[in-house]
Amino acid sequence: MAGFKHHLKRWCDKVPDWIWPHLTGEPEPAPDEQLSVETDDKALLEAMEHVLERRISQVDERLRNVETKLVALLTLTSILSAAVTASFATASTMEIQNDFPSPPVSITLVLVFYLAINLLRSLWATVSGLMRRGYKQLPYEDIIPEGKEDPINYKARILNQRLNHAKWNDWVLNQKVSKMAVAHVALRNALSATGGVILMALVTALLKLL
């Protein structure tokens, strides 16, 4: 079963993004809690804590930016989806009328279908990116010193946990960014198809006038 999935993944990686937007290569593995802070240097611990605070703030800022872009993608995809629904209705009407040339109608139907597929792909990737993720944070019980824990060991233990949590949260955010990248490509394909649908509509109108 694992071998079949591996071959299927390799085959899917060869599919161009203009046909089906997807991620290629092996997925980023979830991080293990292997980081360890072992030092009795108070100044070094304070310096590490300062650097960690800056790193966490950067991750939080990056998260806000990604969430904002995903919401914008969701809005744009929803608007285009409404346009596709109207396009399906228009294409169906065009097909019924005998005085419309057949080639433009067929091309339009193919483009509308391609547009719909990519919009669904973009919508699915965007919603997947917006789904709630398992972010980690320091639990309240770990804030309480363990037994007769001295300040240095306490700070080292807390810093170690925060490092592991920051590493995990950064990995979770990378999953969101990957979903957003797929949604971007699918939306780009959809916009290209939209241009084709508009062009075919103009050609059909001109042929009808002629």
C-alpha positions, 0 to 999 in steps of 0.5 A: 500500500505504501509503495502504491501511494509512493508511485501515485505521488510520483505520478501526480508530481509530473502533472503540470500545475496548469492542469491540476495545481498541487504541491510537489515533493515530499511533505515537510515532516512534523517537528519533534520536540528535540530541542534542549536548553542546558546552561547555567549562564543567566545572561545567555538564557536572557539573550536566548529568551530575547531572540525567541521573543523576536522570532515568535513575534515574526511568526505571529505577524506572518500568521496575520498576513497569511490569514488576511490573504487567505480571506481575500482569496476566499472572497475573490474565489466566491465572486468568480464562482458566481460568475461561473454559474452565470457562464454555465447558464449562458453557455447552455443557452448558446448551445440550444440556439441553432444559429450559433456556430458550433466550434465557439460554443464547444470551446466555451463549454470546455473553458467554463468547465476548466474554470469551474474545476480550478475555482473549486481547487482554489476554494478547497485549498483556501478553506483548508488553509483557513481551517483551525490548526493545532497551535501549541502554547505553554500550559498554565500548569507548566508555568508553576515551578516544579518542586524546589526548582531554582530560577535558572533551571526554571527559565531553561525549562520554560525556554525549552518548551517555548522553543519546541512550541515555536518550532511546531507553530512555524511548521503549522504556518508553513502548511497554511502557506502551502495551501495558499500557494496552491490556491494562488495557482488555481486562481491564476488558471481560473483567471486565464480561463475567464479571459478565454471565455470572454474572448469566445463570447466576443467571437460568438457575438461577432459571428452572429452579427456577420 
